[in-house]
């Protein structure tokens, strides 16, 4: 009968586990069971109850992960590490889709392999008791569920749901405003860390000196102004998830220190004497092509590969018009509820108009437009003319009191209209605040907006009504 120590079941190539690392695992209280018999793998797992299974990719093209899928179906909470003699991004993606917690090449650095192994074997026990497995985890309603009608977005959400319970690092790429942080929060909410903290750090918002202290913390007296010990974001995210937003903007010196954190699962505070262990899942986002950034020498290649375990590319809103109507209605309802206003309807003609717009600001731009619509449109439904008016409002120029560049002077009505648009834009469509700044009543402001809307609807020379 097997001894009482916890074990790691190893059916991969045993030569990739160096003796020194094997000894470290035993020092942590784990025995390593090596077996080449894969005929009844599930029975072997049931009998040995391992804390981790280490399997091997078959190296075929396409890779066959039927064995992995069978294990995942029978033991949904068992951590799984897949090794590969011929690693590739395609194989890594398929391994994660099939249920792998981590995927590493067989020539992986020993310290990296140790960090991965320790991260997996310190996860919560995958068995509820000696004779039963825990029921499947039901994701809680996080409030961060992305809206998807587009087939590509549905595929992305399915992939995100699949990898959420794992500890794998995820790199989310996409244009600004596509919803990268929403997807990151979606992954966290469906992970085994959902009860832990979610900490987001904007790497582009802080200079190098402050970013290092923000991420890793500092000790008292580490630099001028360090009047006390401060925990970094990695420590604050312990047992949870950290989101490194716009990671492409991270300074090279900080990139090197981040790589060590990912490999060792420990941070060195600025001015600290000893490292601090952290248990954190890392998600990263960027609006750049990070691979091109590596080629240009602006981002560390080793860090890119460490982050790019599960790459997800979110398409821009203009390439998924079937999402626009559902998103617009969601934002209309959300803004109305937040401001205590009646919800606006979105007729088919207005939805079609939204689908034809280019959306350079993506989902964030659509959200802002729907907020202005809720605040400024008086009718029950949003008409195409309302949208055209509000789009013009979004792009309104600041008022001019001097002659234009071509020598033409603005009429008083043009100046008035420009000032009203600028006041509304400055105060995010809040009519009360805009009217206070302009020195007019809310009723006068509303009447002026109705006049402008009628002008916008009326056909003029070279112009046709869009309604």
C-alpha positions in Angstrom: 0.0 0.0 0.0 1.3 3.5 -0.9 2.6 5.6 2.0 0.6 8.5 3.4 2.6 11.3 1.8 1.0 13.3 -1.0 2.2 12.4 -4.5 2.8 13.6 -8.0 1.8 11.1 -10.7 4.4 11.4 -13.5 3.6 9.7 -16.9 5.7 12.1 -18.9 9.4 11.7 -19.8 11.0 11.2 -16.4 14.4 12.6 -17.6 13.0 16.2 -17.6 12.7 16.1 -13.8 16.3 16.6 -12.6 17.4 14.7 -9.5 18.0 17.9 -7.6 14.4 19.1 -8.4 13.1 15.6 -7.6 14.7 16.0 -4.2 13.1 19.4 -3.7 9.7 17.9 -4.3 10.3 15.2 -1.8 11.5 17.8 0.6 8.1 19.5 0.3 6.5 16.2 1.4 5.6 14.8 -2.1 6.7 11.5 -3.5 6.9 11.3 -7.3 5.3 8.2 -8.8 6.7 7.5 -12.3 4.7 5.2 -14.6 4.8 4.4 -18.3 1.5 2.5 -18.1 -1.2 4.7 -19.6 -3.7 2.0 -20.4 -5.9 2.7 -17.3 -4.7 6.2 -16.3 -8.0 7.2 -14.7 -7.9 4.1 -12.5 -4.3 4.9 -11.5 -5.4 8.4 -10.6 -8.3 7.2 -8.5 -6.1 4.7 -6.7 -3.1 7.0 -6.0 -5.1 10.3 -5.5 -2.2 12.5 -6.7 -2.0 16.3 -6.1 -0.7 16.7 -9.7 -0.6 14.7 -12.9 2.2 15.3 -15.3 1.5 14.0 -18.8 3.1 14.4 -22.2 2.0 15.7 -25.5 2.2 13.1 -28.3 4.0 15.5 -30.7 1.5 14.7 -33.5 0.0 17.3 -35.7 -2.7 18.0 -34.8 -1.9 17.0 -31.2 -4.1 14.3 -29.7 -5.2 15.2 -26.2 -7.9 12.6 -25.8 -6.1 11.2 -22.8 -6.0 14.6 -21.2 -9.7 15.3 -21.9 -10.6 11.9 -20.4 -8.7 12.8 -17.2 -10.2 16.2 -17.1 -13.7 14.8 -17.5 -13.2 12.3 -14.6 -11.2 14.6 -12.4 -12.2 18.2 -13.2 -10.2 19.8 -10.3 -7.0 17.8 -10.6 -4.0 20.1 -11.6 -2.4 18.9 -14.8 1.0 19.8 -16.3 1.6 18.8 -19.9 5.2 18.6 -21.3 6.1 18.6 -24.9 9.2 17.5 -26.8 8.2 19.7 -29.8 6.5 22.7 -28.3 4.4 25.1 -30.4 1.9 27.9 -29.7 -0.8 25.8 -31.5 -0.1 22.8 -29.4 -0.1 24.9 -26.2 -3.5 26.4 -27.1 -4.9 22.9 -27.8 -3.5 21.6 -24.5 -5.2 24.4 -22.5 -8.5 24.0 -24.4 -8.3 20.3 -23.5 -7.9 21.1 -19.8 -4.2 21.5 -19.1 -3.3 23.7 -16.1 0.2 24.4 -17.5 2.2 23.5 -20.6 6.0 23.5 -20.7 8.6 22.4 -23.2 10.8 19.5 -22.1 13.9 21.6 -22.1 12.4 24.2 -19.7 14.7 25.9 -17.2 15.0 24.0 -14.0 14.0 27.0 -11.8 11.0 27.7 -14.1 9.9 24.1 -13.8 10.2 24.2 -10.1 8.1 27.3 -9.8 5.4 25.8 -12.0 5.4 22.5 -10.0 5.2 24.3 -6.7 2.4 26.5 -7.9 0.4 23.5 -9.0 1.0 21.3 -6.0 0.1 24.0 -3.5 -3.3 24.4 -5.0 -6.4 23.3 -2.9 -6.8 19.6 -2.7 -8.7 18.3 -5.7 -10.6 15.7 -3.7 -13.3 16.4 -1.1 -12.6 13.2 0.8 -11.2 9.7 0.3 -14.2 8.4 -1.7 -15.8 11.3 -3.5 -14.9 14.1 -5.8 -16.2 17.7 -5.3 -19.1 18.8 -7.5 -18.4 21.0 -10.5 -17.9 24.6 -9.5 -20.8 26.9 -10.5 -19.5 30.3 -11.5 -21.1 33.1 -9.5 -22.7 36.1 -11.2 -19.8 38.5 -11.4 -21.5 41.4 -13.1 -18.5 41.3 -15.6 -20.1 38.9 -18.1 -19.2 40.1 -21.6 -22.1 40.4 -24.1 -21.4 38.3 -27.2 -23.6 37.6 -30.2 -20.6 37.4 -32.6 -19.3 33.9 -33.3 -15.7 34.9 -32.8 -16.5 36.5 -29.4 -18.5 33.4 -28.4 -15.4 31.3 -29.2 -13.3 33.6 -27.1 -15.7 33.4 -24.1 -15.7 29.6 -24.4 -11.9 29.6 -24.3 -11.9 32.0 -21.4 -14.3 29.8 -19.5 -12.2 26.8 -20.2 -9.0 28.2 -18.9 -10.5 30.2 -16.0 -10.2 27.4 -13.4 -6.5 26.9 -14.3 -3.5 28.8 -13.0 -2.2 29.6 -16.5 -1.1 33.1 -17.4 -3.2 34.8 -20.1 -2.2 37.5 -22.5 -5.2 39.5 -23.8 -4.5 41.7 -26.9 -6.8 44.1 -28.7 -7.4 47.7 -29.6 -8.1 50.2 -26.9 -11.7 50.0 -25.7 -12.4 46.5 -26.9 -13.1 45.2 -23.4 -9.8 43.5 -22.4 -10.3 44.3 -18.7 -13.9 43.0 -18.8 -12.6 39.7 -20.2 -9.9 39.6 -17.5 -12.5 40.1 -14.7 -14.6 37.4 -16.4 -11.7 35.0 -16.1 -11.1 35.9 -12.5 -14.8 35.5 -11.5 -14.8 32.0 -12.9 -11.5 30.9 -11.4 -10.8 29.0 -8.2 -9.5 32.4 -7.0 -12.8 34.3 -7.4 -13.1 34.8 -3.6 -9.6 36.4 -3.6 -8.7 39.9 -4.6 -8.6 41.2 -8.2 -5.9 43.9 -8.5 -5.4 45.9 -11.7 -2.2 47.9 -12.4 -1.9 50.3 -15.4 1.7 49.9 -16.4 1.5 52.9 -18.8 0.3 55.3 -16.1 3.4 55.2 -13.9 7.1 56.0 -14.5 9.6 53.2 -14.0 10.7 54.2 -10.5 7.1 54.3 -9.2 6.0 51.3 -11.1 8.6 49.1 -9.4 7.5 50.2 -6.0 3.8 49.9 -7.0 4.2 46.3 -8.2 6.7 44.9 -5.7 6.4 47.2 -2.7 9.2 48.9 -0.7 10.7 48.9 2.8 11.0 51.9 5.1 13.8 54.2 4.0 14.3 52.5 0.7 14.3 55.9 -1.0 13.4 59.5 -0.2 9.8 59.6 0.8 9.6 55.9 1.8 8.4 56.7 5.4 7.1 53.2 6.0 6.9 49.7 4.6 4.5 49.3 1.7 3.1 46.1 0.2 3.2 46.0 -3.6 0.3 45.0 -5.9 1.6 41.4 -6.1 1.4 41.0 -2.3 -2.1 42.7 -2.3 -3.2 40.2 -4.9 -2.1 37.2 -3.0 -4.5 34.2 -3.4 -6.2 36.2 -6.2 -5.4 37.6 -9.6 -3.3 40.5 -10.8 -4.0 42.3 -14.1 -1.0 44.0 -15.7 -2.8 46.4 -18.0 -0.9 47.8 -21.1 2.2 45.7 -20.2 3.9 46.6 -23.4 4.6 50.0 -21.8 6.6 48.5 -19.0 10.2 49.7 -18.7 12.9 47.0 -19.5 14.4 47.1 -16.0 10.9 46.3 -14.5 10.4 43.6 -17.1 13.4 41.8 -15.8 12.1 41.8 -12.3 8.7 40.8 -13.4 10.1 37.8 -15.2 11.7 36.7 -11.9 8.4 37.0 -10.1 6.7 34.8 -12.6 9.5 32.2 -12.4 10.0 32.2 -8.7 6.6 33.2 -7.4 8.2 35.6 -5.0 8.8 39.4 -5.0 11.7 41.5 -3.8 10.5 44.7 -2.2 12.6 47.8 -3.1 15.2 48.0 -0.3 14.2 44.6 1.1 16.6 42.0 2.5 14.7 38.8 1.7 12.1 37.7 -0.9 8.4 37.4 -0.1 6.4 34.4 -1.4 3.2 35.2 -3.4 0.4 33.0 -4.8 -0.9 35.1 -7.7 -2.5 34.3 -11.1 -1.2 36.8 -13.7 -3.3 38.2 -16.5 -1.8 40.8 -18.9 -3.3 43.1 -21.6 -1.9 45.2 -24.4 -3.2 47.2 -27.3 0.0 46.6 -29.2 1.3 43.6 -31.3 3.5 42.3 -28.5 5.4 39.9 -30.8 6.3 42.8 -33.1 7.3 44.8 -30.0 9.7 41.9 -29.1 11.1 41.9 -32.7 11.8 45.6 -32.4 13.7 45.1 -29.2 11.3 46.9 -27.0 10.1 43.9 -25.0 11.9 41.0 -23.5 11.5 37.8 -25.5 11.7 35.5 -22.5 9.0 37.5 -20.7 6.8 37.4 -23.8 6.9 33.6 -23.8 6.2 33.5 -20.1 3.2 35.7 -20.5 1.9 34.2 -23.8 0.8 30.9 -22.3 -2.8 31.4 -23.4 -3.0 34.2 -26.0 -6.4 35.8 -26.6 -7.0 38.4 -29.3 -10.2 40.4 -29.0 -11.4 41.7 -32.4 -12.4 45.4 -32.8 -16.1 46.3 -32.6 -16.2 47.3 -36.3 -15.5 43.6 -37.2 -18.4 42.3 -35.1 -21.4 44.4 -35.9 -23.8 41.6 -34.6 -22.7 42.6 -31.1 -23.5 46.3 -31.4 -27.3 46.1 -30.9 -27.0 44.0 -27.8 -24.3 46.1 -26.3 -26.1 49.4 -27.1 -29.3 48.2 -25.4 -27.2 47.0 -22.4 -25.6 50.4 -22.0 -28.9 52.2 -22.4 -30.4 50.1 -19.6 -27.3 50.5 -17.4 -27.2 54.3 -17.7 -30.9 54.7 -17.1 -30.7 52.5 -14.0 -27.7 54.4 -12.7 -29.3 57.8 -13.2 -32.9 56.9 -12.2 -34.2 57.6 -15.8 -36.6 55.7 -18.0 -34.9 53.2 -20.4 -34.7 54.2 -24.0 -35.8 51.9 -26.8 -33.5 51.2 -29.8 -35.6 50.8 -33.1 -34.2 48.7 -35.9 -33.3 51.7 -38.0 -31.2 53.2 -35.2 -29.5 49.9 -34.6 -28.6 49.7 -38.3 -27.2 53.2 -38.2 -25.0 52.1 -35.2 -23.7 49.1 -37.2 -22.6 51.3 -40.1 -20.4 53.5 -37.8 -16.6 52.9 -37.8 -16.2 52.9 -33.9 -12.5 53.8 -33.7 -13.0 53.9 -29.9 -14.6 50.4 -29.9 -17.0 49.4 -27.1 -15.9 52.2 -24.9 -17.0 54.7 -27.5 -20.4 53.0 -27.9 -20.9 53.1 -24.2 -20.2 56.8 -24.0 -22.6 57.5 -26.9 -25.4 55.5 -25.2 -24.8 57.4 -22.0 -25.2 60.7 -23.8 -28.3 59.3 -25.5 -29.9 58.4 -22.2 -29.2 61.8 -20.8 -30.0 64.0 -23.8 -32.8 62.3 -25.8 -36.3 63.2 -24.6 -38.3 60.6 -26.5 -39.0 57.0 -25.5 -37.0 55.7 -28.5 -33.7 56.6 -29.9 -34.2 57.8 -33.5 -31.5 57.9 -36.2 -31.7 61.7 -36.1 -31.0 61.7 -32.4 -27.9 59.6 -33.0 -26.6 61.9 -35.8 -27.1 64.9 -33.5 -25.3 63.2 -30.6 -22.4 62.1 -32.8 -22.1 65.7 -33.9 -22.1 66.7 -30.3 -19.3 64.3 -29.6 -17.1 66.0 -32.2 -18.1 69.5 -31.3 -15.3 72.1 -31.6 -14.5 74.5 -28.8 -16.2 77.9 -29.1 -14.3 80.6 -31.0 -14.5 84.2 -30.2 -12.0 85.3 -32.8 -12.2 85.2 -36.6 -11.6 81.9 -38.2 -8.4 81.1 -40.1 -10.0 82.0 -43.4 -11.1 85.3 -42.1 -14.8 84.3 -41.7 -16.5 85.4 -38.5 -18.8 83.0 -36.7 -22.4 84.1 -36.3 -23.7 84.6 -32.7 -25.9 81.5 -33.2 -22.9 79.4 -34.2 -21.0 80.7 -31.1 -23.9 79.9 -28.9 -24.4 76.4 -30.3 -20.6 75.7 -30.0 -20.6 76.9 -26.3 -23.6 74.8 -25.4 -22.0 71.7 -27.0 -18.7 72.3 -25.2 -20.4 72.7 -21.8 -22.3 69.5 -22.3 -19.3 67.6 -23.5 -17.2 68.9 -20.5 -19.8 67.8 -18.0 -20.6 64.4 -19.7 -24.0 65.4 -20.8 -25.2 66.6 -17.4 -27.7 69.3 -18.3 -27.9 70.8 -14.8 -24.2 71.4 -14.6 -23.9 72.6 -18.2 -26.8 75.1 -17.7 -25.1 76.4 -14.5 -21.8 77.1 -16.3 -23.7 78.7 -19.2 -25.8 80.9 -16.9 -29.1 79.7 -18.3 -31.9 77.6 -17.0 -32.2 73.9 -17.6 -35.5 74.6 -19.5 -33.7 77.1 -21.8 -31.0 74.5 -22.5 -33.5 71.8 -23.3 -35.3 74.2 -25.7 -32.0 75.0 -27.4 -31.2 71.4 -27.9 -34.6 70.7 -29.3 -34.1 73.6 -31.8 -30.7 72.1 -32.9 -32.2 68.7 -33.2 -35.0 70.0 -35.5 -32.3 71.8 -37.6 -30.4 68.6 -37.9 -33.5 66.7 -39.1 -34.6 69.3 -41.6 -33.2 68.8 -45.2 -31.1 71.7 -46.5 -29.0 72.4 -49.6 -27.0 69.3 -50.3 -28.4 67.5 -47.3 -31.0 64.8 -46.9 -32.9 63.9 -43.8 -31.7 60.6 -42.4 -35.2 59.8 -41.0 
